């Protein structure tokens, strides 16, 4: 059953992307079927967000790791791509320096910082898109999971991680463009970014990447590895007592998820044309979590659906009723967690990819038996 | 006065002597010197007058400075006042004198300098201790060697020890610039400057050059001592800033220590409860401004209980309306309360507007006090005190009130407490309301040092969670110590690494710390921990 859902999702993503690209290239501007460049880049943006949502669902839905810092991996992938695109500008920048990006000339820097070397080579940049988020996730995850930081503690330190990166990237002397980030990209792999055809290719590439990520994630969660992962999610200590090492399983899936998020960010940057530190804002990471919650946690396809739907709503609201967007988003958080714990996918008459443990019904939770989880034995002011 | 200027002056004097050999140089009466047409003579007259101790000298020199001093051909001096001329030596009104018969006493730059320094010296004898102190400080800054005799006489009759100290310092500075001062005097002067120990004394000592070896050694060791002293004050100042930041963090986190630390509820809307407190202060102040302007000084005292009520009621509403349905599902609680924080922010933005609101500071909280090399601003000082008062009040409330007893009972053993007849859902709501109310009071304090905007709470939420996790969940002492440690560490890192980098370093240290001690500095012991 769930295989069919995945197939439908793949067909929708790839088919929709192809139709949009055709609509952009093959129809006249007056045609009702014509897709404007705005629509194309919007669709590309949603697809990248969907990759991020998929990454969040992989760790949250299947390993129980609620990461509130996944946008950091997304942004790091984006920065790696942004650095390539900056180098690609070459001497066409405002200051016309063949090696240094404009903002470095502006800051009066004379030489390229060491970590900028190699980004003129597309292959190296693509490697970094995968490596930088992956290595960060590896180090961070290794430290966190080894010392058994779990639950909300982990959520809070992931949030601190992205907050620290936010502050760091705001600094001019970090060499990543500071507050303004990087923008004014000219072309990518030799294709001018302003061309419709390039936009279509990027959007299609995002759709393909999303499909591949979806297939990979599905493969992972259905494998033996995935079964252990779900056991870790549902009862970490029991899994440990059975002889597994939960920290290793969590680490692998965390790194995989971070790499996915990085790829999403790398595809995102050329389509929106800018990358700046605000991508690291903790609120972005939490928003990604709500996409997953709306679509349905632990369903993979639901994450994609949630990302697209919430962002459609965001585009509509911020355009038509900007005052109301935060109200709508806030209400979405509250209502989904209260009344739709399985998200939209929970409404469909199909079995979830890997069902979550039964959440206590509100009526039960309100009974005197289940109070706040509390810290039993807490004694104030001792 | 530099050596060059001195030698130039000497040349001028020699030239003048050569030109006018008939003029006597040894004038005994300063007033007759002033009547002279020779600038050098006038200058010496001013200097003599300054040290003469004549009560009229101040007004005569001031008149000379303003060009109101006139001389009659018979060398009698007159001061032009608002109502005609008065005799300079007696102060008696001279109505028979007319302007035609007089010529003004002229001055050149050398005379003007002498006038300035003479007026400075004369202020040393002012009846006001504050004026004397300022005058001595001015001499200190000017390093005026010619002021030494005046300082000596002023010191002899000075009663106020504080003023006398400044005078001795000024004299020391003057002695050091005197060319022919004895070595022992110089060393004594250096010792006085060393005792003064501030940046001015240091730069004065550092500017000494061409001194005999003994003096140079004394100066070098004095500079080293002053540097040590300055570093000590700087350290103390950093510690004060750190305490101040720590108390702000403590205020923001202490409510969270109840809701998160004790109840285990992740309330991402905690920052927004702080914001509600800040906006309550704004509304209170606006009401006071509109109706009872005289009460403005008390506005904060009115705002604190009101903010407690507003935020506390909001907190109870949140607990009853939202959080109680999500007990046992901490991650969902986190998401729902984050949504709530967005709702509250947007609501406040819709009502009050997105821009910052002006919250005033009462007079008693503005200004600063000087403690040695420390500058303690009153608003920061008040916040430190307020944070401690809130901390201890909260501890006392939990320990000694019936409500606190019930709260502890419920968090320690919910089912047993329920069996004893405690209505646990009601206690949950009250506990959450208490934590939220404390957040509201924090908002009153933060309104004094931060921008009151809808985003006020956001900036504190991550820091607050860090403090609670760092201090150890369920432990108010840990929260207090955690907040102060974080604040002080942050401020000590700032001068080394810069503000932003310092914060990043602290965050990274915290992330590492949580790896080492996942349950904070003061973890709870016992089986309950692993639950």
Interface residues (C-beta under 8 A of the other chain):
Chain A: X60 X66 X68 X140 X143 X144 X146 X147 X148 X149 X151 X152 X153 X155 X156 X157 X159 X160 X161 X163 X164 X167 X168 X170 X171 X282 X286 X289 X290 X293 X323 X326 X327 X329 X330 X331 X332 X333 X334 X336 X337 X338 X341 X359 X360 X362 X365 X366 X368 X369 X370 X371 X372 X373 X374 X375 X376 X377 X378 X379 X380 X381 X382
Chain B: X261 X262 X263 X264 X265 X266 X322 X323 X324 X325 X326 X327 X328 X329 X330 X331 X332 X333 X334 X335 X336 X338 X339 X340 X341 X342 X343 X344 X345 X346 X347 X349 X350 X395 X398 X399 X404 X408 X410 X411 X412 X413 X414 X415 X418 X424 X425 X428 X462 X465 X466 X469 X473 X474 X475 X476 X477 X500 X501 X503 X504 X507 X508 X510 X511 X512 X514 X515 X516 X518 X524 X526 X528 X529 X531
